[in-house]
Amino acid sequence: MLKVVKFGGSSLANAEQFKKVADIIHADESRRYIVPSAPGKRFSSDTKVTDMLYDCYSSRREDLNSKLDAIKARYNEIIDELKLDLSLDKEFETIEACFIGKAGRDYAASRGEYLNGIVLANYLGYEFIDAAEVIFFDEKGNFDADKTNSVLSDRLADVEYAVIPGFYGSMPNDTIKTFSRGGSDITGSIVAKAAKADLYENWTDVSGFLVADPRIIDSPAVINTITYRELRELSYMGATVLHEDAIFPVRKEGIPINIRNTNKPEDMGTMIVESTSKKSEYTITGIAGKRGFTSVSIEKDMMNAELGFGRKVLEVFEKNGISFEHMPSGIDTMGVIIQQSEFEKKEQEILAGLHRNVQPDSIEIISDMALIAVVGRGMKSTRGTAGRIFSALAHARVNVKMIDQGSSELNIIIGVSDEDFETAIKAIYDIFVTARL
């Protein structure tokens, strides 16, 4: 058994958290390769080290030393409390020189993980592997999966236990390049693939993936098992426990992901798998949603007989640099759901383009929409799921503005007014989860 283990910023925010992490790692000798994030917030009003680094890098020259000292103090506090024989003075001298030389914002942001990796490796007694030596991007800044997997696999073959910091890698010219924010999840997945791991554990501050947003539902149920496809649907609609790009490297290798809670290691968390024979505890697996959409509805008699009508409509949005989220349609109507913030910038250009391209009978615009995804592998085999959803929404006096169900029957997308967003999620949760408790 071989496990790759990633710990988020909240799991490594201070010395007390470091001790919890070490206990978790030492409790299972199969946890051989560790991927740390930069220190997160120690308390609600605290600042994450990554944000401190961004601020420091963009500051005036006269403020650089004091801001670097504040970052150094965060690490020294951890080092001192862990009673480590370790100094980061040389690393900070290098960072200062690189900041003055404007080595780039990616370099600045990456130093949080880099330094935390050094501290954690020292504390655990593991080898430290700089991610810049084993994670690669090409000349255009795209992740080089083949080169990374080859080099990283060879490197890990000679190392039994190692710490590889998350979030960053290197370009062909040796400059530092980062993944998008939260990219340590991606690094963990990449390491798991290269190591041919049996399991990728992702430790954070929640006990797994939740059925619904805890900011809307009080103490929502935990999802015990979820498939990659279900997770992808929920992540796309705003669920944020795991960086959605972290799915792909391990999915191709059939490696499951286990979301665990550093502060409650006894909780089994959520298993994310390619497929499973296990039934969902509830008919649905999860609910997620996002606000801020606009629906542009084009109406024209006999549009279904007009060859290329849909292409001509989408061409207008493409020319204006706007991608669509969903496209519900009828015999004589075609709706395009798009991000409201993007549409507002090009509203008149798009309307004029639609009139030129397809000569519609009318165009209706509905703004301030929210989209809610109800996702679950159990929906396909359960009769009346859609009926229960719409019955719950009707009972909660929520007007449904749009319905879109995927051909896989894995999800149903519902459009409602922004003002009904939370009410709708609560109604759906109650009918499928609360009613079962």
Secondary structure in CASP SS format (residue, H / E / C, confidence):
PFRMAT SS
TARGET T0000
AUTHOR 0000-0000-0000
METHOD secondary structure of the structure
MODEL  1
M C 1.00
L C 1.00
K E 1.00
V E 1.00
V E 1.00
K E 1.00
F E 1.00
G C 1.00
G H 1.00
S H 1.00
S H 1.00
L H 1.00
A C 1.00
N C 1.00
A H 1.00
E H 1.00
Q H 1.00
F H 1.00
K H 1.00
K H 1.00
V H 1.00
A H 1.00
D H 1.00
I H 1.00
I H 1.00
H H 1.00
A C 1.00
D C 1.00
E C 1.00
S C 1.00
R E 1.00
R E 1.00
Y E 1.00
I E 1.00
V E 1.00
P E 1.00
S C 1.00
A C 1.00
P C 1.00
G C 1.00
K C 1.00
R C 1.00
F C 1.00
S C 1.00
S C 1.00
D C 1.00
T C 1.00
K C 1.00
V H 1.00
T H 1.00
D H 1.00
M H 1.00
L H 1.00
Y H 1.00
D H 1.00
C H 1.00
Y H 1.00
S C 1.00
S C 1.00
R C 1.00
R H 1.00
E H 1.00
D H 1.00
L H 1.00
N H 1.00
S H 1.00
K H 1.00
L H 1.00
D H 1.00
A H 1.00
I H 1.00
K H 1.00
A H 1.00
R H 1.00
Y H 1.00
N H 1.00
E H 1.00
I H 1.00
I H 1.00
D H 1.00
E H 1.00
L C 1.00
K C 1.00
L C 1.00
D C 1.00
L C 1.00
S C 1.00
L C 1.00
D H 1.00
K H 1.00
E H 1.00
F H 1.00
E H 1.00
T H 1.00
I H 1.00
E H 1.00
A H 1.00
C H 1.00
F H 1.00
I H 1.00
G C 1.00
K C 1.00
A C 1.00
G C 1.00
R H 1.00
D H 1.00
Y H 1.00
A H 1.00
A H 1.00
S H 1.00
R H 1.00
G H 1.00
E H 1.00
Y H 1.00
L H 1.00
N H 1.00
G H 1.00
I H 1.00
V H 1.00
L H 1.00
A H 1.00
N H 1.00
Y H 1.00
L H 1.00
G C 1.00
Y C 1.00
E E 1.00
F E 1.00
I C 1.00
D C 1.00
A H 1.00
A H 1.00
E H 1.00
V C 1.00
I C 1.00
F E 1.00
F E 1.00
D C 1.00
E C 1.00
K C 1.00
G C 1.00
N C 1.00
F E 1.00
D C 1.00
A H 1.00
D H 1.00
K H 1.00
T H 1.00
N H 1.00
S H 1.00
V H 1.00
L H 1.00
S H 1.00
D H 1.00
R H 1.00
L H 1.00
A H 1.00
D C 1.00
V C 1.00
E C 1.00
Y C 1.00
A E 1.00
V E 1.00
I C 1.00
P C 1.00
G C 1.00
F C 1.00
Y E 1.00
G E 1.00
S E 1.00
M C 1.00
P C 1.00
N C 1.00
D C 1.00
T C 1.00
I E 1.00
K E 1.00
T E 1.00
F C 1.00
S C 1.00
R C 1.00
G C 1.00
G C 1.00
S H 1.00
D H 1.00
I H 1.00
T H 1.00
G H 1.00
S H 1.00
I H 1.00
V H 1.00
A H 1.00
K H 1.00
A H 1.00
A H 1.00
K C 1.00
A C 1.00
D C 1.00
L E 1.00
Y E 1.00
E E 1.00
N E 1.00
W E 1.00
T E 1.00
D C 1.00
V C 1.00
S C 1.00
G C 1.00
F C 1.00
L E 1.00
V C 1.00
A C 1.00
D C 1.00
P C 1.00
R C 1.00
I C 1.00
I C 1.00
D C 1.00
S C 1.00
P C 1.00
A C 1.00
V E 1.00
I C 1.00
N C 1.00
T E 1.00
I E 1.00
T E 1.00
Y H 1.00
R H 1.00
E H 1.00
L H 1.00
R H 1.00
E H 1.00
L H 1.00
S H 1.00
Y H 1.00
M C 1.00
G C 1.00
A C 1.00
T C 1.00
V C 1.00
L C 1.00
H C 1.00
E H 1.00
D H 1.00
A H 1.00
I H 1.00
F H 1.00
P H 1.00
V H 1.00
R H 1.00
K H 1.00
E H 1.00
G C 1.00
I C 1.00
P C 1.00
I E 1.00
N E 1.00
I E 1.00
R E 1.00
N E 1.00
T C 1.00
N C 1.00
K C 1.00
P C 1.00
E C 1.00
D C 1.00
M C 1.00
G C 1.00
T E 1.00
M E 1.00
I E 1.00
V E 1.00
E C 1.00
S C 1.00
T C 1.00
S C 1.00
K C 1.00
K C 1.00
S C 1.00
E C 1.00
Y C 1.00
T C 1.00
I C 1.00
T C 1.00
G E 1.00
I E 1.00
A E 1.00
G E 1.00
K E 1.00
R E 1.00
G E 1.00
F E 1.00
T E 1.00
S E 1.00
V E 1.00
S E 1.00
I E 1.00
E E 1.00
K C 1.00
D C 1.00
M C 1.00
M H 1.00
N H 1.00
A H 1.00
E C 1.00
L C 1.00
G C 1.00
F H 1.00
G H 1.00
R H 1.00
K H 1.00
V H 1.00
L H 1.00
E H 1.00
V H 1.00
F H 1.00
E H 1.00
K H 1.00
N C 1.00
G C 1.00
I C 1.00
S C 1.00
F C 1.00
E C 1.00
H E 1.00
M C 1.00
P C 1.00
S E 1.00
G C 1.00
I C 1.00
D C 1.00
T E 1.00
M E 1.00
G E 1.00
V E 1.00
I E 1.00
I E 1.00
Q E 1.00
Q H 1.00
S H 1.00
E H 1.00
F H 1.00
E H 1.00
K H 1.00
K C 1.00
E H 1.00
Q H 1.00
E H 1.00
I H 1.00
L H 1.00
A H 1.00
G H 1.00
L H 1.00
H H 1.00
R H 1.00
N H 1.00
V H 1.00
Q C 1.00
P C 1.00
D C 1.00
S E 1.00
I E 1.00
E E 1.00
I E 1.00
I E 1.00
S E 1.00
D E 1.00
M E 1.00
A E 1.00
L E 1.00
I E 1.00
A E 1.00
V E 1.00
V E 1.00
G C 1.00
R C 1.00
G C 1.00
M C 1.00
K C 1.00
S C 1.00
T C 1.00
R C 1.00
G C 1.00
T H 1.00
A H 1.00
G H 1.00
R H 1.00
I H 1.00
F H 1.00
S H 1.00
A H 1.00
L H 1.00
A H 1.00
H H 1.00
A C 1.00
R C 1.00
V C 1.00
N C 1.00
V C 1.00
K C 1.00
M E 1.00
I E 1.00
D E 1.00
Q E 1.00
G C 1.00
S C 1.00
S C 1.00
E C 1.00
L C 1.00
N E 1.00
I E 1.00
I E 1.00
I E 1.00
G E 1.00
V E 1.00
S E 1.00
D H 1.00
E H 1.00
D H 1.00
F H 1.00
E H 1.00
T H 1.00
A H 1.00
I H 1.00
K H 1.00
A H 1.00
I H 1.00
Y H 1.00
D H 1.00
I H 1.00
F H 1.00
V C 1.00
T H 1.00
A H 1.00
R H 1.00
L C 1.00
END
